[in-house]
Amino acid sequence: MRKAELVIIGGGPAGMAAAVSARQNGIENIVILERDHVLGGILNQCIHNGFGLHTFQEELTGPEYADRYEQKVKELEIEYQLETMVTDISEGTDQKASDLLPGVRCIHVSAVNRTYGFFQIETKAVILAMGCRERPRGALNIPGYRPAGIYSAGTAQRLINVMGYMPGKRVVILGSGDIGLIMARRMTLEGAKVLAVAELMPYSGGLKRNIVQCLEDYDIPLLLSHTVVNIRGKERVEGITLAKVDEKGRPLPGTQIEYECDTLLLSCGLLPENELSKTAGVALQQITGGPAVNDRLETSIPGMFACGNVLHVHDLVDYVSEEASLAGKYAACYIQKAKEEPVEDGTKAKERAAEDGTEAKEEPAKDGTELEAAVTDDTELQIQPENGVRYTVPCSISPDKMADQVVVRFRVGGVYQDRYISVYLGEQRLLHAKRRILTPGKMEQVILKKSFFQSVKPDEAIRIDLEEE
Amino acid sequence: MFDTVIIGAGVTGAAVARELSRYQLKVCVLEREEDVCCGTSKANSAIIHAGFDAKPGTWKAKLNVAGNRLMDQWSRELDFPFVRNGSMVVCTDAGKMERLEALYQQGLANQVPGLEIITDKKRLREMEPNLSDQTAAVLWAPTGGIVCPFLYNIAAAENAAKNGVEFRFRSEVTGIIKKEWGYEIATKEGLITTRTVVNAAGLYADVLHNMVSERKLQITPRRGSYCLLDKTAGTHVNSTIFMLPGEYGKGVLVTPTVHGNLLMGPTAVDVKDKEAINTTAEELAEVLEKSSMAVKDIPKRQVITSFAGLRAHEVGRDFVLGEAEDAKGFWDCAGIESPGLSASAAIGCLMAGWVADSLHAKKKEHFHSKRRGIVHPFELPEEQRQELVSQNPAYGVIVCRCEMVTEGEIREAIRRPLGARSLDGIKRRTRAGMGRCQAGFCSPRVMELLAEELGIELTQVTKSGGKSMLVYSDAAQVHLPEANLKWADVLNEG
């Protein structure tokens, strides 16, 4: 069996940044496994600009941004396998037999491609960087026919920007997520008529700048609190019906608007793609659907890290790169530490992992604490999102192991004006920062300093919430 | 001139074709669509019923039980997935026990094997942990099963083709005229002559029948809507769970599918339009609501798609099978609604026997009873799949991530006889696009493969034939006067 120190699943922005960082932190034997025929992931089809302002202090297109990292991957001679699909991740069985990693737990990654067929890699650590996918029509249960002409916004984006074909001429878009907004502009520029963008919620799920630059600049109406209630056309879409919805999202009678169109694009949310994480037994956060990670971006399975949109959906690729660099660094630390102190014996590791898997599914929040308490005596502080804060990434931090500062990112559950983001440790307020406006479309962050946690009492938790004053 | 023309390439037509191909006959199947399995056969519960539902003595009762019995052999010979997962009728009201008992007695009269009424709560919990807490008793039918209706239909048709049956697609029948020697059939592609006709036209079987017979049939489309759940929900139940028929009508069923999803439905709404396969908000809500009556805690957020199909309900309520009384040589398979899928193999045998006898046909010396399906590498033992990829590397490239469908499978689906011609054709043969992302990732690549294999432009690739084109060549084809005007203005000003 092939051996590696670090396997990175996904060669998009997250995977590439993680690989580069891991190499820069001293890891030699790295393999990136990418399912597409090029590196870069979804950036390859994002030909609009606006990428890289934070990372490179300049405005790049998606492919340009990806190329910067691809060049680094190549300069650092990091191995990558294209058109390679990972089919399974599991704990290695014969850990003692591993000569590369004597006495250290290892992970088996199974994959398939046209060159090697079905193959396995034995590795010390894995970084999950599979990204996310779009919510399909079925999940929305939109009634009507099922003709040609219904696309997710991302599929339409690929058809136009990568393949050079137009998915339609007269378009209605459901959902005001960023891809939907970008595609409203893109299709208009390519000569299509975008009749309307409908959004179920009373607010847009996209960034304000995209609403201005992609809709308002082109006079495309944004209909908030509207949804699709019918799709007409037996072969190709011939029309769709929108209706206004009440506060529970139920269509209101008498508010139907008919549109003659040949295309319906769906931009109704992105879902972290975690089928592999599930087969591996990684504990997932209920709200995000992504792995629950600690401040080192490590999942409930030791040696398995996660970063980018597989963790939670980011607004900006710059944040993905930043997060992924950290994941690469922490994976490198883990691998080096494992080299120095191969402490655990295989059976114990396996038992522990089995416990993680089952327990974590029911109570992901508790899992980290028990795990660390049992193994290293380290305290792991849970971060509890409350009062409008939907989730946080990471969802726990370790005051001992944490870096001098840790960025905690989250989204809020509604539109809030003039609120304070507050962070508490027990009863003690650590941070209190005013925001003029908070919306679900924009990811928020707070920075937790190591110095906050000099004296921590047992069972204390960190709480992040929104306060009016 | 053909000996027999079968109209319709759904499960009934395909099963008749397969069985008729045992004989020394010149047989042709006419299909309106560009593929087999495009009507009622593609949108149903995918259930092989045990056979207790129909009144004893009816065709439905006899052929359901007979068809069910044939499925093991057919799935083996034709290589399509079929599982006897058993079925349960759940009675949640102790006051309605006599209805369950009546169903049991009916099943006995229909000679359904292994029927049992189970009241032991502990045993029921072991069999089905997610049955409603109100469950008083169930009727257990171990012979109930689930099948992939697409692969079954495709397999039977491919096997018929292998045995010499000719298939003509996009050949909608527009008229049938009785002649002394047989029938003249007008299609959009021209005239076809034949000694006998088998009418397996599903929802349109009445229209065709009424072209040659004065004893009119009347088929009402009865729509059923379904919700399909992700594979993560696929083990929520083990067997097919029915509600006790009663005040809520026949109710909706909850069943695993052979591919590991969970399926819920159908509704039953009579509609006028024979093409009205649209879902409605009311019907989808009904499916979601009623599914909970017999099964608890269904993870309804896992719905990945919804669809509707039309049952061909004949006014006489039973299957209409046999030679039309006033049109010799015109054989009807009409009103094939539930349990039509379950009965189809038996209908195929019965009808083929009748037609062959009427033509005094002899059996062929060499009939190929076996057909092999498309190889899915993930179902092979490790060594074999490694061998497959080394011989054909396309089997090492995953195109559909959700269902792990390889490029090799998709190419094979297009290349084999009666191959796929559209995205939906690929989907039904390989499951590419049938998973949780519902073709979001794979459809552009599948479109490219279709264009490449068929030697057509991407703009000619369709979702399901006809005018269901997916893309236009470029923006130039998208002609918008106002957009052009704006550019002209800009240029003039410049």
Boltz contact constraints between the chains, C-beta under 6 A:
constraints:
  - contact:
      token1: [A, 83]
      token2: [B, 397]
      max_distance: 6.0
  - contact:
      token1: [A, 85]
      token2: [B, 398]
      max_distance: 6.0
  - contact:
      token1: [A, 112]
      token2: [B, 396]
      max_distance: 6.0
  - contact:
      token1: [A, 113]
      token2: [B, 396]
      max_distance: 6.0
  - contact:
      token1: [A, 114]
      token2: [B, 393]
      max_distance: 6.0
  - contact:
      token1: [A, 114]
      token2: [B, 396]
      max_distance: 6.0
  - contact:
      token1: [A, 114]
      token2: [B, 397]
      max_distance: 6.0
  - contact:
      token1: [A, 117]
      token2: [B, 386]
      max_distance: 6.0
  - contact:
      token1: [A, 117]
      token2: [B, 389]
      max_distance: 6.0
  - contact:
      token1: [A, 117]
      token2: [B, 396]
      max_distance: 6.0
  - contact:
      token1: [A, 118]
      token2: [B, 385]
      max_distance: 6.0
  - contact:
      token1: [A, 118]
      token2: [B, 386]
      max_distance: 6.0
  - contact:
      token1: [A, 133]
      token2: [B, 437]
      max_distance: 6.0
  - contact:
      token1: [A, 134]
      token2: [B, 440]
      max_distance: 6.0
  - contact:
      token1: [A, 136]
      token2: [B, 437]
      max_distance: 6.0
  - contact:
      token1: [A, 136]
      token2: [B, 438]
      max_distance: 6.0
  - contact:
      token1: [A, 138]
      token2: [B, 303]
      max_distance: 6.0
  - contact:
      token1: [A, 138]
      token2: [B, 304]
      max_distance: 6.0
  - contact:
      token1: [A, 138]
      token2: [B, 305]
      max_distance: 6.0
  - contact:
      token1: [A, 138]
      token2: [B, 438]
      max_distance: 6.0
  - contact:
      token1: [A, 141]
      token2: [B, 284]
      max_distance: 6.0
  - contact:
      token1: [A, 141]
      token2: [B, 306]
      max_distance: 6.0
  - contact:
      token1: [A, 143]
      token2: [B, 279]
      max_distance: 6.0
  - contact:
      token1: [A, 143]
      token2: [B, 280]
      max_distance: 6.0
  - contact:
      token1: [A, 143]
      token2: [B, 281]
      max_distance: 6.0
  - contact:
      token1: [A, 144]
      token2: [B, 278]
      max_distance: 6.0
  - contact:
      token1: [A, 145]
      token2: [B, 278]
      max_distance: 6.0
  - contact:
      token1: [A, 148]
      token2: [B, 463]
      max_distance: 6.0
  - contact:
      token1: [A, 148]
      token2: [B, 468]
      max_distance: 6.0
  - contact:
      token1: [A, 148]
      token2: [B, 470]
      max_distance: 6.0
  - contact:
      token1: [A, 152]
      token2: [B, 440]
      max_distance: 6.0
  - contact:
      token1: [A, 155]
      token2: [B, 440]
      max_distance: 6.0
  - contact:
      token1: [A, 158]
      token2: [B, 444]
      max_distance: 6.0
  - contact:
      token1: [A, 159]
      token2: [B, 444]
      max_distance: 6.0
  - contact:
      token1: [A, 159]
      token2: [B, 471]
      max_distance: 6.0
  - contact:
      token1: [A, 165]
      token2: [B, 458]
      max_distance: 6.0
  - contact:
      token1: [A, 165]
      token2: [B, 471]
      max_distance: 6.0
  - contact:
      token1: [A, 166]
      token2: [B, 472]
      max_distance: 6.0
  - contact:
      token1: [A, 166]
      token2: [B, 478]
      max_distance: 6.0
  - contact:
      token1: [A, 167]
      token2: [B, 471]
      max_distance: 6.0
  - contact:
      token1: [A, 169]
      token2: [B, 478]
      max_distance: 6.0
  - contact:
      token1: [A, 190]
      token2: [B, 475]
      max_distance: 6.0
  - contact:
      token1: [A, 191]
      token2: [B, 475]
      max_distance: 6.0
  - contact:
      token1: [A, 191]
      token2: [B, 478]
      max_distance: 6.0
  - contact:
      token1: [A, 191]
      token2: [B, 480]
      max_distance: 6.0
  - contact:
      token1: [A, 191]
      token2: [B, 483]
      max_distance: 6.0
  - contact:
      token1: [A, 192]
      token2: [B, 478]
      max_distance: 6.0
  - contact:
      token1: [A, 193]
      token2: [B, 480]
      max_distance: 6.0
  - contact:
      token1: [A, 234]
      token2: [B, 275]
      max_distance: 6.0
  - contact:
      token1: [A, 235]
      token2: [B, 466]
      max_distance: 6.0
  - contact:
      token1: [A, 235]
      token2: [B, 467]
      max_distance: 6.0
  - contact:
      token1: [A, 235]
      token2: [B, 468]
      max_distance: 6.0
  - contact:
      token1: [A, 236]
      token2: [B, 467]
      max_distance: 6.0
  - contact:
      token1: [A, 236]
      token2: [B, 468]
      max_distance: 6.0
